[in-house]
Amino acid sequence: MMQRATEVLAEGHPDDGMDCLHHVYDHVLDGFSARLTPEQAEFMGKMPGVKGLHPDVPVQLATTRSTEFLGLASASGRLWADGKSGEDMIIGVIDSGIWPERLSFDDLSLGPIPARWNGVCEVGTSFTVSNCNRKIIGARFIFAGREADIGRPIEDGVEDYKSPRDMVGHGTHCASTAAGMHVARAVSPTGLAEGTAAGTAPKARIAVYKALWGPEGVGSTADLIKAIDWAVADGVDVISYSVSGSTGEYFTQDYLMNIAMYNAVKRGIFFSVSAGNEGPAPGTVAHVAPWVTTVAATTQDRDIDTNVELGDGTVLKGRSDYDGTALAEQVPLVFGGDIAVSALYADNATFCERDTIDESKAVGKIVLCFQDDVERNRTIPAGAVGFVSAKAVGEDLSVLHVDFPYTIVGNKAGQTMVSYVRSTAAPTATIRGAKTVLGVTPAPKVAGFSNRGPHTFPQAQWLKPDIGAPGVDILAAGIKNERWAFMTGTSMACPHVSGIGALIKASHPTWSPAAIKSAMMTSASIADNTRNIITLEESGETGTFFDFGAGLMRPERANDPGLIYDMGTTDYLNFLCALQYTPEEIKLFEPNGYACPAAARVEDVNLPSMVATFTRSTLPGASVTFNRVVTNVGAPDSVYTANVIAPAYFDVAVQPATITFSAAAPTQSFTLTVSPNATAPVPAGVAHAHGVVQWTDGPVLDPGETGDVALLFNAARAVDIRITSQRKSAPKHRVHEFCGHLSDRCVEFTYECRVALVANKESRVRVQIPTGSIYRVGT
C-alpha cells in the first residue's frame, strides 16, 4: 500500500533522505506509521482497507524513603518475600533511556535471564552489548517518528545519544524507582536524604525502550506505540509509562495510544501510567482508559527543608539542595517588584524577568521574586548573593538544584516576605542549608502539580486517577556525574506502582492486570499519618477520590486483598459499547469485531470504584444502580458483610448485604444503588460527595456496643488478633492486656496482640466500642 502511494505521488516530491515508512505494528495495532505529504495522506485515506489516518502527536515525559513510607521495608512486611522481590518479572520502561553503570542496575545477585525473554540489546552511541546484563536484559531505541516531527535528524551526541543511553536522566530515575537493586548509603550530591535506595521491585529485570528524546524528553506517538509493540513481543510483564497524555476527550488525541495499551493489557501486561503534571485544576487527569492504572503523585513523610530566616527571627519553610555555606548570617533582602528599572516594568520585575530589574540595587543582596506557570525569561539578577523564588499560587515545593544560594517557598511565605520587606527599614534574611527531615506530618498530601479528576469525557464517568504513590523529591539513580538525583512528578509516582504491580504479579501469577489494580485500589489508604483524610498540598484542604484516586497504595495489604473486582476483554469491550462506539470503531480494538449487548452501561463495568452522576433537575426521586461481581482470593469458605459509609446527602443500599463464598463458588454478585436523601437535599454549590463500601469477613460491632469475639481452633497455636477502628481519633483504651502496638501508617488504627490459644477452647477478646466508631474484628 505504501509503495503504491509513493509511486503515484512521487513526481514533484523527491526523496530527502528520510525514509517515509517508519514503523509497522504487529501486536498492539493493525497498521503502520509513515511520513506523508498532504497529497499522499489524501490518496491513502481513500484506499480500500484503510480504516483511518491519524496525525502523529508529540508527547513529553511527565528512592531512599518511599519504599519504607509505603510499608515495603517494614520488619513485618511479606510482599518482598512473597514476590521474590520481583526477580522473575520483567518491567518494560518506556522513557528516555538508561545510564547502565549505576549500582541500581548491578546484576551480581540475580539468576539467569527468564527463558521467555525475546528481546534484544541494541547498540548505538556510547552503548554496547556489555551495557546489558542480567538486570538490564534488553534495550531498544526508537526515533523515526521524532525525527519526522522535527523535520531533521537528531544531533547524535549533542541533542541526545542515538542509543538506549539516557541524556536527561528521566528514564534512569524511573527505572531505578521501579526496579533498582538495594544500594546502601545512597545520598544526594549535597548530602541529603541518605539511606538505602531500592526500587519497589528490586530484583525485577528491566527492559529499556527509549522513545523520548532531547533535553525536554519529547517523543512521537508513532515511536511510543512502537515501543509498546516491541515490549509486548519481547515478553514484558509490566509496562511503566511515565509519559504525558491528552486531558481532553478520551477517544480523540489518545485514541491510537489507548488501542495500543488495550492490546498490551489484553495479553496480560500490567500497564501503569502517570496522571500528568498540569494540576491542580479539576478535569486535568490524563490516561483515563479503564484498562490502565493511572497514578497520582503524593508527598511522603520526608522533607528537604532549606528555610529562609528573616531579620526579625521569622523562619519560613523553603526547599532546595543549597548547602548553606555561601551566605553570611544575615544579608540585605529586596523584592524584585520594588527594584524594577521603571514603574512600567514592576509587574515583570515581580517575576525577575530578564532586563526588568535594576541590577545595581540587587548587588550583595538576596532577591525575592515570584514564579508562575507562564513561560517567562526569568533570571537571577547579576550581583545578587542569594535568590528566593516564591510560588505565585499554591504551597507545593520540590527540590531544584541551582549552583547558587537558592530556595523556593510557598505563596504564603512569599507574601510574608513582601510584607516584611515593605514594612522594615533595613530588611535582611539568610537561607539556611538544606536538612533532611523525617516523620513529617501530615503525610501524604496530594502533590500540587498532580492532575485531578473528574475526567472530561462527556458521556459517562468513572474514577480517575486510580491510585496515589509518592512523587515528590524522589531520590533515585542519576546520570553522568550525579550518582543520585532528586526528581519530582507523577512520572516518579508511576514507577512505584509499576514495581509493586510486578511484585503482586509474581506473588499471584494467575491474576489479571485488572485483578492487580483492584487489589491496589481496594486496599489503599485515604488517611494520612495524622489519621485525617489526605489533604491537598496546594491549599491544605481535604482531598477527595478525584484527587488521590482510591488513596495511597499499601502494597502489603494489596497482596492479600480478600476480594477483587476482576475484568477481562469482554468487560472492556462492553465499556466501549456503553460509550456508544460503533462496530467499525470497536474493530480497531478487536479486528474480528464484537457484538454489543442490548443495554451496555458504564455502571455495570466491573471496576473497583463507582461514580454516580446526577443533574439537579433529576435529583428528586432519581437513583443510579451499579452491578458488580467480586471474586474471593482469600480463604475459600468466607462470609463477607457490606459496611457502607454513605456520601453526604445520599443513601446507599447494597443487595445482598452479606455474601458467602466457597471453593465451589468463588465469585458472587451484588448491586449497589445510590439515591438522593429525601430529608437532606444537596445544597447549592455542592458538586460531588464521596463514600465508601467495605466488604469485611469479620464480625462487626455496632457503635456503643460491648461485644465478645469467640475464636475456636482445632490445634494449639499462637495467632494474631487485630481489632481495627475507622475512627478519626485513636481509642483511649487498650483493647486487651496483651495488646498495645498502634500502627500509625494505616487508614485504620490497628491493635495487634499475640495470644496463646488452647486446642478446642474458646478465647475471647472483649472490646468496648466507643460511640461514633465502626470496628472490624478478625483474625
N, C-alpha and C positions, 0 to 999 in steps of 0.2 A: 504494500500500500504506500509506504513512504517512498519507495523507488519510483512508483508511478507518478506520484505528486511531484517529485523532483524533476522527472523527465518532462512533464507537461509544462512546468513553470520555470525551467532552468534559464531560458533565454532572458537576458536582461538582469539576471540575478547570479552573477558568477560567485563561485565558492571563495570565501575569505579565509580559508584555512581552519575554521572552527566547525567541527562536524555538526551536521544538522540533527542526526539521531543521537540522543543521549542515553536513555535507559529503556530497557524492555522489562516489564514487570511480570514475573512468573507466578507469584504466590499470593500477593495481597491486592493486586489489581489485574484486570484483564485489559492491558493497554501498554502504552509507551509514552515517553516524553521526548520532545523534539523542539528544535528552534525553527520556527516557521515565519515566512513573510506573511503579511496580511492576505495576499493572494493565495498562498498555499493553504492558509488556515481556512479560507472561504471554500477553496476547492475540496479540501479533505472533509469539511463539515457536511458536504453533500454526497460523500461516497457511501455506498452500501456497507452496512456493518458498523459504522461509526455511531456510537450512542451519544457522544457528546465531546466537545472540546472545552477545556478549562485552562484559563491563564495560570501560569506559574506565579505563586505568591511568595515573595521574600518573607522570611520569619527570622526571629532573633532569639538568642539564648535568653531566657527569663531572668572525727571530731573528738575532742578530748573530754567533753562533758555530756553531750547529747545522749549517748547510749546509756549512761548512768541515769540521766534525767528520765528516760523512757522506761527504766527499770530493768534493762537487759543485763547490766553489770552487778545486780544485787546478789547477795550471798544465796538467797532462796530462789533465784531465777532458774528456770529449767529450759527455756527455749533455745539458748545457745547449745545446750547438750542435746536436747531432743532433735533439733535441726542440724546437728553436727556442724554448727557454725556456718552452714550453707555449703559445705565442701563439695557436694555433688551437683550443686546448682550453677547455672551459667547465666550471668546477668549481662545483657546487651546494653551498653551505654551509648546512646546516640547523642553526640555532643561535639566538642571542639578538639577531640583527640586526647592524648595522654602523654605524660612525662614518665617514661617507664623506669627510670633509675631510682625513683623514690622507694624508701623502705616499705611503704604501704603495699607495694607490688612485688615484694620478695616472695619466692616460692619454695623456700627450703623445707618448710614443714608440710608441704602439700604432696598428695599422692599423684598417680598418673592422671593425665587429662581424660575426662569422661569419654568413653568409646563412641558415644553417639555424636560427638562434635564433628561437624562437617566443614568448618570454616577454614580460613587461610590467614597467614600473616603477610600482608603486603608490605613491600619495601618502598622507600622513597627518600626524600631529602632528610638526612640526619636520623634515619630509622632503618634498621636492618633486621633480618630474621632473628638475630640474637636478642633483640629487644622484646620478643615474645618469649614466654616461658610457661610454666605450669600455672601461673596466676593470670597473666595476660595471655590467654590461649589463642587469641585471634585479633587481627586489626585490619581494618579497611578504611579507605578514604574515597569520598565521592564529591566531585566538584564541577562536573559538566554543566549542571543547571546554574550554579552560582556564576560561572564564567559567562554563560549566556545572559544572565541578568545584568551583569556589569558591562557586557559588550567587549571584553578583552580577557586575556589570560591573567590569572592571579600571579602576582610577582613572587616567585619562589624565593624563600629565604628573607623576603622583605615584608610583604604583607602577611605571609604565613608560610609554614613549611608544607610543600606538596608531598605530604606523607601523613601517617597517623600521629605524628608528633604534635603536641599541643603548644601553641604560641601564646594563648591568652590565659590559660590556667583553669578555665571553667570546667572542661571535661575531666581534667586530672582531679580537681576538687570533688566533683560529683562521683567519680569512680571510686575514690578512696572513702567517701562518705558511705556509699552503698556496700563496698566490699573490701576496704582496706584492711590489711593484716594488723594485728596488735603491734604497736610500736611504743616502747617506753620513752619517757622524757621528751615527748613532743611539746614544742613551745614555739610561740610566735617569734618573728625576728627581733622583737624588742622585749622578749622575756615574759610574755603574757600567756595566761591560760595553760600553764604547764600541766601535763598529765599523760596518761596512756591513751594514745589515739587508736581507734578501731572503727571500722565500718560496722554497720548493723548486721551484716553477714560476713564476718571477717575471713572466712575460708572459701567463700564463693569464688568462682572463676569469672574473669572479666573478658568480654568480647567488645572491642572498640570499633565504633562506626563514626568516623569523623565526617560530619556533613555541615558543620558551622565554620565559617571562615573569616579571616581578617580580625583586626583589633576589636571590632564590635561583635564578633561572633554571629554573623548573618549567614543564613542558608536559604536555599530554594526549596519549595515544596517538592519539586521533582526529585531532588537529591535525597531529601529526608524520607520520602516514600520508598526510594530505592534502598536506603539504609534499613528500613523496616523489612522490605522484601528479602534482603540478604540475611537479616537476623533470623527470620523465620526459616529460611533454607539452611542456615548454619546450625540450627538446633538450640537456640537460647531458650531458657525457661522463664526469664523475666526481661522486660524491656523498661529501661529507665529513660524518661524523655523530659528533660528539663528545658523545654523549648516553648516559646510563646505560641499563642493560638488566637484565633478570632474570638472577640467578645460579642459578636453580632449574632445574627440568626444561625441556628445550628447547622443548616444544610447548605449554606452559601459558600463563604470563603474556605471553610474547613471541610467541605463536602468530600473531596477525594481522600484527604487525610483520615477522615472518620471511616471511610470504607477500608482503607489500609489497616487501621487499628482494629476494626471489627474482624477482619480476616486473620490477624495475628491472634486475637483473643479466641477466635473460633478454634484455633489449633492448640489451645491450652496455655497460651502465654499470658502471664500476669503482666498488665500494662499500667504503669504508674506515670502520671503526668503532673506538671506544675500548674497551679491555678492561675498564675500570672502576677505581675508586679505593678498593675495600674490602679490598685486600691487607694483609698478605702471606699470609693463610691459604690453604691448598690448596683447590681446588674453588670459588673465588670468581669465576672468569672469566665475563664476560658476552658476549653476542652470539656464540654458538658455531655458527651456521649455516655450512656449508662454502662457501656462495657469497659470503660477505663476507670481507674481510681484517681480522682482529681484531688491534689494535695494543697491545702492552705498552709501558710507559714505562721509559726508562733515563736515567741521568745522561749528561753529556758531559764533556769534559776542561777545563771551565771551572768554577771555584767562585767564589762570593762569600763571602769569609771576614770575619766580624765576631766576632773572637775575644775570649774572656774571659781576662784576665791576673790571677791570684791574687796575693796579697801575698807569697807565697813564691817568686814567679817562674814558677810553672807557667802555661803557656799552653794553653787548651782551645779546640778548634775550635767556632765558632759561625757563625750565618748570619742576616743581616737586611740592610736597607739603611741602617742608622744611620750618620751621617756622622762621628761621633767628636768633635763639638765641644762637647757639653754637659757632659761629665764631667771631673772632675779626674783626676790620675794614679791615685790610689787612694782609695776611699771605703769606709766600713764595709759589710760583707756579712752578711746574715741569711738564714736558711732559713725559709720560711713555716710549716712544720710546727713550728718552735721558738718562734713568736711568736703562737700561737693565743690567742683570747680566753679559752679554758679548755682543759684537757686533753681534755675531751669532744669538742672540735672540732679536735683536732690532725690527724686524717686529712683533714678537709675543708680545713684551712688549708694542708696539703701542696700542694693544687691551687689555692690562693688563691681559694677560693670566697667570694663576697660575704658580708660580716658575720661571717667566721670569724677574721679577722686583727686583732690588737691594733695598730691603725694608729699609735699613739704610738711603738711600737717599730720602725716602718718609716721614720720621718722621717729624711731625709738619708742614706738607705742604699740599696744595691742589694738587691733582694729576689729570692731564688731560689724558684721553685715548679715543680712538675711538671705535665705535661699528658698526657691520655689521650684515648681515643675516646668517653668518656662525656660526655653533654651536661650541662655544668655552667655555673652562673652565675659565671664567673671574672671577676676584676677586678684591676687593678694597685692596690695599697694607696695610699691618699692619703698624700702626704708623701714617698713613695719617690722617689729621684733616678735609679734605673735598675731594669731588670727583666730577669731571665734565666729563660726557660722551658725546662725540661729534659724530654725525652721519657721517659714512664714505661716505654715499650717501644721498642726499636729505635734505630738511629743515622741514620735518614734525615732530612735537613734540606732546607728550601726557604725562599726569601726571602719574608718577610711585612713589609709596610710598616706601621709604627706610628710615630706622631708623638711619639716618646719614646725615650730611650736604651734600647735593647732588643736582645736576640739570643736565638736558640734554639740549644740544644746537645743532643747525643745523651744516651742514658741513662747511658753510662759516664762522660761528663763530668759529668753531674748528680750521680752517686754520688760522684765525686771531690770535687765542691764541697761536698756534705753532710759528707763525712768531714773536709774541711779546716775547715769552719765549726765542727764539734763538737770538733775537736782543737786549736783555736787560740784563745788568749786574746782576741785582738782581730783577727778575720779581716777582710781588706779585699780589694777587687777593683776592676777597671775594665773597661769594654767598649771595645775598640779600634774605630776607624772601619772601615767596610767597605772591602775591597780586592778588586779583580778579579784572580784567579789563573788563569793559563793553563797548559796542559800537565800538568794534574792526573793522577796515577796512583793506583790503577788506574781506567781509564775505558774503556768504560762500566760501570756497575753497574746491576742491575735496581732500579728505584725501590721503596722500601719499601711504598708505597701501592698499587703496581700489582697488579691482580688476577692470580691464578695458576690454572693448571690443576692436575690434570686436571679437566675439567668433570664435572658430577654426573649426566649423563643415564644412566639405569640399564642400558640395553640394549646399548650399544656405546661404543667410544672412538675419537676422532680428535683430532689435536693442536689445541689452542687454548691460549694465543693463537698467532697465525701468525708474527708478526714483532715486533721491537723497534725503537723510534725514540726520540730524545731527548724528554723530557717534564718535566724538572726545571729550574726557573729559566730558562724561555724568555723572552727579551726580544722583544716584538713590539708592534704598534700598540696604543695605548691610546685612551681616550675622554676627553671633556671637557677638563680642563686637563692631563691626562697624555698627552703625545705618544707615549711608550713605556712599557710596563709589563711587569713580571715576572709570569708565571703558571706554575703547576705542575699537572700531572695527566696522565692518559692522554688527556685532551682535547687537550693540547698535542702529544702524540706522534702522534695520529691525522692531523692535517692535514699533517705532514711526509710521511706515506705517501700522502695524497691528492694532493699536488703531484707527488710522484715518479711516482705512477700516471699522472698527466696527461702527464708528460714521456715515459714509456715508450710510452704510447698514441700520442703524437704521432710518436715515432720509429718505431713499428711499428703503423700504423693498422689492420691486419687482425687484430691479436692480440685474443683474447677477454679478459674480466676474469680468468678462471682462468689464462690464459697469463701475464698480467701478475703475478698473485700468485705463480705458480710461479717466474717469473724472480726475483722478490724473495726468495723463500724459499730457493731452491737456491743463490743467490749470497751469502747472508747470512754474517756472521761470528760465531762463538761465542767468539772470543778478544778480550780487552781489550788495551790498549796496553802491558801488561807481558808479553804473549804467554802469558797463562794464560786458562783458561776464565772467562767473565764471572761475577762474583760478585754476591751479594745485598747491597744497601745496608744492610738492617736488621741483618745478622749477620756479613757478611764471608765467609760460606760460599760454596762453589762452587755456581753455579746450574745449572739443567737446562733442557731444552726446555719443560717445563711452566711455567717462569718467564719465559723470554725468547723463546719460540717458536723459529723457526729461527735466531734470532740477531739481531744488529744489522744492519739493512739496509745494503747497499753499492750505491748507485744506479748507479755507473758499471759495475760488473760485472753488475748486473741487466739492463742494456741489451743485453748480449751474453752470454746465459747458456749458449749452446751447445745445450742440450736443455731442453724444457719438458714439463710434465705438463698437458696441456690437458683442459678439461672443457666440457660444454655441457648443454643442457636434459635430455637423456636420462640423463646421469650423475647429475644432481641428483635426478631422479625415481627412478632406481634406488636412490639413497641413501635416499629416503623409503620405498621398498619394503623396503629392508633393515631399516628401523626399524619395520616392520610397520604402516605406515599403511594404513588401509582405503581401498577405492576411493572412498568418499564424502569422506574426508579429503584424498585426493590431488586430487579435483576442486576443492577450494578453491585449490590451486596452479595446476592445469590444468583449466579448466572442461570441456574435452572429454574428460577422463579419460585414463588411461594404463594399459596392460596390463603389470603387473609380470612380470618374468622369474621362472622357477620357483624359482631359488635365488639371489636377490639378497643380497649380503653387503657390509657396510661396508668390509671388507678389499679389495674389488675396485673401490671408488670411486677414480677416478684422481687422488687427492690427492698432493701432493709430500712427504707425510710418512706414516708408518706407525706405528700403535700396536697392539702385540700384547698381548692380555690373557690372563693365566693365573691359575688359582687354585692354591693349594698342594696341594690334593688331586689335581689333574690334572697337576701339573708333570712327574712321571716319564713319559717317553715321549710327551709332548704336543708339538705343533707348530702354528704358525699360518702360513699361506701367503697372500701378497699377490700380486695380478696388476696389472701396470701397463703403460701404453703411453706411450712417450716420442716426442716429435716433435723432429726436428732443425731448428733455426732458424739454424745456423751454416753452415760450408762444406758444400756438397751431398754431396761424397764424403768421408765421415768414418768412422772406426772408433773406437768407444769401448770402454774396458775398465772393469769394475767393481772398485773398491777398497773393501774392507769393513773398517771398524773396529767389530768386534762389541761389543755390550754385555757387561759383565761377567756371567759365569755363563751366557752363552747362545752358541749357534753360529748363524751366518747363512750361508745358501747362496743364491747368485744364479745363475739359469739363464735364458738363456745368460750367461756371464760376459763375453762380447765381442759387441757388436752393430755391424752395418755398415749405413751409410746411403748412399743415392744420390739423385740428383734424382728418379728414378722410385720410390724407396722412402723417403720422408722420415719414416715412422713405423715403430717396432719395438716388440715386446712383450718383457717379461721377467717372471719370477716370483721372489719373494724368500721364503724360508722361515726362520722363527725357531724354534729349538728349544732347550730347556734343555741345558746342558753336562753330560754324564753324569758327568764326573770332577770337576766343581766345582759342587756343588749350591748353590742360592740360600740364603744364610744367613738365619736367622730375623731379622726386623726390617728386611730389605731390601724396600722396597715397589716400587721401579722401578729400571731400569737403562737406559742410553741409548747409542746407537751411531750410526754414520754410514755411508751408502753413497754413494760418489763415482763418477760416471762421468767418465772422463778420455780425451781424444782424443790424448794424447801418450804416448811410451814411458815405462814405469815401471821404475825400477831398484830392485832388492831392497836392503834394509839391508846395509851392509858391502861392497857390490859396487862395483867400478870399471867405469864404462861409457862408451862413446862414443856420441854422438848425431850422426848424419850428416844434413846439410842440403844439398839439391840444388835449385837454382833454374834456371829457363830464361832468366834475364836478370840482368845485373849490377845489384844494388841493395843498399841497406842495410836490414837487418831487425833487429828487437828479438828477443833470445833471453831467455826467462825460465826460470829454474830455481826451482821452488817447493818449500819444505820444510814439512812438517807437524809438525816437532819442537816441543817446548815450550821449547827454548832455541836461540838462533841459532847456526848453524855458526861455528866459529872460523877458517875458512879462506875465502879469496875463490874464487869459482867459476872465474874466468877473469881474466887480467891486465887485460882491458878492463872488467871488471865491478866493481861496488863499491857501487852505490846500494842501500840497505836501506830498503824501505818498511815503516814500523813501524805502519801502521794497517790491517793485513790479518790475516785468520785465519792465513794462512801467512806465510812470510818470503820475499819476492820479490827476487831479484837480477836486475837488468836490465843488459844491455850491448848496444851497437850495434857490429856487425861488418860490414865491407865484404866482400861475397861476390862471387866471380868467377863469371861465367856457366858453368854446366855443370861446375863443380868442387865437390867436397865441402869443407865447412868443418866442423871438429869442435870441440866443446866437451867437455873431459874433466873429469869430476867424480868425486871420491871421496865416496861416500855413507857418512856416519857410522852406526855401529850404532844402532838404535832410531829410524831416520828412514824416512820414505817421501817420495821425491822424484817430482814430476811434471815432465817436461821437455817443453816445447812451444815453438812459435813464434807 
